[in-house]
Amino acid sequence: MHAGISASALFTLNTRAGAMKNPEQVRSLLLAFLMFGSVMVGVFYLDIDDVGLEQPPAISAEEPGDFVIGEVLSIKVTIVDEALDELVLDVTLDGDRVANVYPLDNGSFVVDISHLDVGLHALKVIARDKNLLETRWFTEFNISYPAEDETQINLDHGEEMTVDHGDNIRITGNLTHSTITSCIFIWTDAQLAESSLGMPMTEDGVFYLDFTNMQENLTITMEATCGVNIITVDSKFVNITVIPPGEGEGGDLTQGCTDPEAENYDAEAEEDDGSCTYDGGEDNGTGEEPSEE
């Protein structure tokens, strides 16, 4: 095969042209040879290009990025090559080789990631064809837990409460979290590390504690721990101050005799001061007449 017109061909052409008397014939013959030579040059270079068209395998795949655990269970990889059955594949997941990877007729295969836990992971694919041409593909993806609300104890009345001596008091509030059923809610009037009781609570997180006949100050400690995968904790302290008799609202009560049977009964008296007197003398509120000496 020749890339152009050889010297012998040009000599032959010139010889024949000299034998021809018609210039048009000479020009036609020359153009024919030039066209033939161009075609041969094109074929020659086309053969060279065909040899250089050998390409390495092409790899394409899904890149899941960041996702919640359970949302993505596998990654599909596709390889394009003229000889898929002669490919050598090396597939690793987090540095561990994935066994039994065989592409289908369309060059695709699936890598199972359903067993992976939360965290950052990496998938790497190396494809080498029969001509030892190699292509590498790599992706990283992050698996996380579903978002969960923070644990929060909300009191209806704040952390400071007061109650009159001997009266009753109720602590109320609600616990909030995206999964109330996962919560452990406890309380104590001592130290949580020493003893605790479960907090009475509805399905909506509403809770209350009743205390009766309050005699002394009291501090209630509450702690809630909630979460399915992400654990959060909240705690609250409620200080209950008992107001002694005669102080607070009770200190403004009108004093006097509150016994209707007494001679000095005071209908406006709100608290008996022991001054009641009866027919025959003062009994100081005992209801007994004084003895004669």
C-alpha positions as CSV (number, residue, x, y, z in Angstrom):
1,M,0.0,0.0,0.0
2,H,1.4,3.5,-1.0
3,A,0.6,6.8,0.6
4,G,0.9,8.7,-2.7
5,I,1.9,8.4,-6.4
6,S,5.3,6.7,-6.9
7,A,8.1,8.0,-9.0
8,S,7.6,5.2,-11.5
9,A,4.0,6.0,-11.8
10,L,4.7,9.6,-12.5
11,F,7.3,8.6,-15.1
12,T,4.8,6.4,-16.8
13,L,2.2,9.2,-16.6
14,N,4.7,11.6,-18.2
15,T,5.6,9.1,-20.9
16,R,2.0,8.5,-21.8
17,A,1.3,12.2,-21.6
18,G,4.1,12.9,-24.1
19,A,2.6,10.3,-26.5
20,M,-0.8,12.1,-26.3
21,K,-1.2,15.0,-28.5
22,N,-4.5,16.2,-26.9
23,P,-3.9,18.4,-23.8
24,E,-7.4,17.5,-22.4
25,Q,-6.5,13.8,-22.3
26,V,-3.3,14.6,-20.4
27,R,-5.2,16.7,-17.8
28,S,-7.8,14.1,-17.3
29,L,-5.3,11.4,-16.8
30,L,-3.3,13.4,-14.3
31,L,-6.5,14.2,-12.3
32,A,-7.4,10.6,-12.1
33,F,-4.0,9.7,-10.7
34,L,-4.2,12.4,-8.1
35,M,-7.6,11.3,-7.0
36,F,-6.4,7.7,-6.7
37,G,-3.4,8.8,-4.6
38,S,-5.7,10.8,-2.2
39,V,-7.9,7.8,-1.7
40,M,-4.9,5.6,-0.9
41,V,-3.5,8.2,1.6
42,G,-6.9,8.4,3.4
43,V,-7.1,4.6,3.7
44,F,-3.6,4.5,5.0
45,Y,-4.3,7.0,7.8
46,L,-7.7,5.4,8.6
47,D,-5.9,2.2,9.3
48,I,-3.6,4.0,11.7
49,D,-6.6,5.6,13.5
50,D,-8.4,2.3,13.9
51,V,-5.4,0.9,15.7
52,G,-5.4,3.9,18.1
53,L,-9.2,3.7,18.9
54,E,-8.8,1.0,21.6
55,Q,-10.3,2.6,24.7
56,P,-10.2,1.6,28.4
57,P,-13.5,0.4,30.1
58,A,-16.0,3.1,31.1
59,I,-17.5,3.0,34.6
60,S,-20.7,4.8,35.7
61,A,-22.6,4.3,39.0
62,E,-25.0,5.7,41.4
63,E,-23.6,8.1,44.0
64,P,-26.0,8.1,47.0
65,G,-24.3,10.9,49.0
66,D,-25.8,11.4,52.4
67,F,-28.9,9.4,53.4
68,V,-30.8,8.1,56.4
69,I,-30.1,4.5,57.3
70,G,-32.5,2.1,55.5
71,E,-33.2,4.6,52.6
72,V,-30.5,3.1,50.2
73,L,-29.9,-0.6,50.2
74,S,-27.6,-1.1,47.2
75,I,-25.5,0.8,44.6
76,K,-25.7,-0.1,40.9
77,V,-22.5,0.0,38.8
78,T,-22.4,-0.2,35.0
79,I,-19.3,-0.9,32.9
80,V,-19.0,-0.4,29.1
81,D,-16.3,-2.4,27.2
82,E,-16.1,-4.3,24.0
83,A,-15.2,-7.5,25.8
84,L,-17.1,-7.6,29.1
85,D,-16.5,-11.3,29.6
86,E,-12.7,-10.7,29.6
87,L,-12.8,-7.9,32.2
88,V,-11.0,-8.2,35.5
89,L,-12.8,-6.4,38.3
90,D,-11.6,-5.4,41.7
91,V,-14.5,-4.1,43.9
92,T,-13.9,-3.0,47.5
93,L,-16.3,-1.6,50.2
94,D,-14.6,0.2,53.0
95,G,-11.4,-1.5,52.0
96,D,-12.8,-5.0,52.1
97,R,-13.0,-6.9,48.8
98,V,-16.6,-7.6,47.5
99,A,-16.7,-11.3,46.4
100,N,-18.7,-12.8,43.5
101,V,-19.0,-9.7,41.3
102,Y,-20.2,-10.7,37.8
103,P,-21.5,-8.1,35.4
104,L,-24.7,-8.9,33.5
105,D,-24.9,-8.8,29.7
106,N,-25.5,-5.0,29.9
107,G,-22.3,-4.6,32.0
108,S,-24.2,-3.8,35.3
109,F,-23.9,-5.3,38.7
110,V,-25.2,-4.4,42.2
111,V,-23.2,-3.9,45.4
112,D,-25.2,-4.6,48.6
113,I,-24.9,-1.9,51.3
114,S,-27.9,-2.8,53.4
115,H,-25.7,-4.2,56.2
116,L,-23.8,-1.0,56.8
117,D,-24.2,1.0,60.0
118,V,-24.2,4.8,60.3
119,G,-21.0,6.6,59.4
120,L,-18.8,7.4,56.4
121,H,-18.3,4.7,53.8
122,A,-16.4,4.2,50.5
123,L,-16.9,2.1,47.4
124,K,-14.1,1.6,44.9
125,V,-14.2,-0.2,41.5
126,I,-11.2,-1.0,39.3
127,A,-11.9,-2.5,35.8
128,R,-9.0,-3.9,33.6
129,D,-9.7,-5.1,30.0
130,K,-7.9,-7.6,27.8
131,N,-5.4,-5.0,26.6
132,L,-4.5,-4.2,30.3
133,L,-6.2,-0.8,30.0
134,E,-7.5,0.2,33.4
135,T,-10.3,2.5,34.8
136,R,-10.8,3.4,38.4
137,W,-14.1,4.7,40.0
138,F,-14.5,5.9,43.6
139,T,-17.3,7.3,45.7
140,E,-17.9,8.2,49.4
141,F,-21.3,8.3,51.1
142,N,-22.5,9.0,54.7
143,I,-25.3,7.1,56.5
144,S,-27.0,8.8,59.4
145,Y,-29.9,8.1,61.9
146,P,-33.3,9.8,61.4
147,A,-33.5,13.2,63.2
148,E,-35.0,13.1,66.7
149,D,-36.3,15.9,68.8
150,E,-34.4,17.0,72.0
151,T,-35.8,15.7,75.3
152,Q,-37.5,18.6,77.1
153,I,-39.4,18.8,80.5
154,N,-41.8,21.7,80.6
155,L,-43.3,22.8,83.9
156,D,-46.6,24.7,84.1
157,H,-45.6,26.7,87.1
158,G,-41.8,27.2,87.1
159,E,-39.3,25.7,89.5
160,E,-40.2,27.6,92.6
161,M,-43.5,26.9,94.4
162,T,-45.1,27.9,97.8
163,V,-47.8,26.3,99.8
164,D,-49.4,27.0,103.2
165,H,-48.5,24.7,106.0
166,G,-50.9,21.6,106.0
167,D,-52.2,22.4,102.4
168,N,-51.9,20.2,99.3
169,I,-50.0,21.0,96.2
170,R,-49.7,19.6,92.6
171,I,-46.7,19.7,90.3
172,T,-47.8,19.6,86.6
173,G,-46.2,19.8,83.2
174,N,-45.5,17.9,80.0
175,L,-42.6,16.0,78.5
176,T,-41.9,16.6,74.8
177,H,-39.9,14.3,72.3
178,S,-40.5,12.9,68.9
179,T,-40.9,9.4,70.3
180,I,-42.5,9.6,73.8
181,T,-42.7,5.8,74.0
182,S,-38.9,5.7,74.1
183,C,-38.7,7.9,77.2
184,I,-37.7,6.9,80.7
185,F,-39.1,9.5,83.1
186,I,-38.2,9.3,86.9
187,W,-38.5,11.6,89.9
188,T,-37.3,11.6,93.6
189,D,-37.4,13.8,96.7
190,A,-33.9,12.6,97.6
191,Q,-31.0,11.8,95.3
192,L,-31.7,10.1,91.9
193,A,-28.6,7.9,92.4
194,E,-30.1,6.6,95.6
195,S,-33.8,6.1,94.7
196,S,-36.4,7.1,92.2
197,L,-39.9,6.5,91.1
198,G,-41.5,6.4,87.7
199,M,-43.3,9.7,86.7
200,P,-47.1,9.2,86.1
201,M,-47.6,10.4,82.5
202,T,-50.1,10.2,79.6
203,E,-49.4,9.1,76.1
204,D,-49.1,12.8,75.2
205,G,-46.4,13.3,77.8
206,V,-48.7,15.2,80.3
207,F,-47.6,14.5,83.9
208,Y,-48.5,15.5,87.5
209,L,-47.5,14.8,91.1
210,D,-49.7,15.4,94.1
211,F,-48.4,16.1,97.6
212,T,-50.8,16.4,100.6
213,N,-50.7,18.0,104.0
214,M,-47.4,19.7,103.4
215,Q,-45.4,20.1,106.6
216,E,-41.9,21.0,105.5
217,N,-40.0,22.3,102.5
218,L,-39.4,19.8,99.7
219,T,-37.2,19.6,96.6
220,I,-38.3,17.3,93.7
221,T,-35.8,16.2,91.1
222,M,-37.1,15.0,87.7
223,E,-35.1,13.4,84.9
224,A,-36.2,12.2,81.4
225,T,-34.1,10.2,79.0
226,C,-35.5,9.8,75.4
227,G,-34.4,8.5,72.0
228,V,-34.5,5.6,69.7
229,N,-31.0,6.0,68.2
230,I,-30.0,9.5,69.4
231,I,-30.3,9.7,73.2
232,T,-30.9,13.0,74.9
233,V,-31.5,13.9,78.6
234,D,-33.3,16.7,80.4
235,S,-33.8,17.4,84.1
236,K,-35.7,19.8,86.3
237,F,-35.8,20.7,90.0
238,V,-38.9,22.0,91.8
239,N,-38.4,23.7,95.2
240,I,-41.6,23.7,97.3
241,T,-41.5,26.2,100.2
242,V,-44.0,25.6,103.0
243,I,-45.3,28.8,104.7
244,P,-45.5,28.3,108.5
245,P,-48.9,29.0,110.3
246,G,-49.5,32.7,111.0
247,E,-47.3,33.8,108.1
248,G,-48.1,34.6,104.6
249,E,-51.8,34.8,103.8
250,G,-52.7,33.2,107.2
251,G,-51.0,36.2,109.0
252,D,-53.7,38.6,107.8
253,L,-56.6,36.6,109.3
254,T,-58.9,38.5,111.7
255,Q,-58.4,37.3,115.2
256,G,-61.2,36.9,117.8
257,C,-63.7,34.5,119.3
258,T,-65.1,32.2,116.8
259,D,-67.4,30.1,119.1
260,P,-71.1,31.2,118.5
261,E,-72.0,29.9,122.0
262,A,-69.6,32.4,123.7
263,E,-70.8,35.7,125.1
264,N,-68.2,37.5,123.1
265,Y,-68.6,35.7,119.8
266,D,-67.2,37.7,116.9
267,A,-68.9,36.8,113.5
268,E,-66.1,38.6,111.6
269,A,-63.3,36.6,113.3
270,E,-61.5,34.2,111.0
271,E,-59.2,32.7,113.5
272,D,-59.9,31.9,117.2
273,D,-57.5,33.7,119.5
274,G,-58.7,31.9,122.7
275,S,-60.6,35.0,124.1
276,C,-64.1,33.4,124.2
277,T,-66.1,34.0,127.5
278,Y,-69.1,32.2,128.6
279,D,-71.9,32.7,131.1
280,G,-70.2,32.5,134.5
281,G,-66.8,33.6,133.4
282,E,-64.0,33.4,130.8
283,D,-63.1,30.0,129.8
284,N,-60.3,30.9,127.3
285,G,-61.9,28.9,124.6
286,T,-62.0,25.6,126.6
287,G,-65.8,25.5,126.8
288,E,-65.6,24.8,130.6
289,E,-66.7,27.2,133.3
290,P,-64.1,28.3,135.7
291,S,-64.2,26.6,139.1
292,E,-65.0,28.5,142.3
293,E,-62.3,28.7,145.0
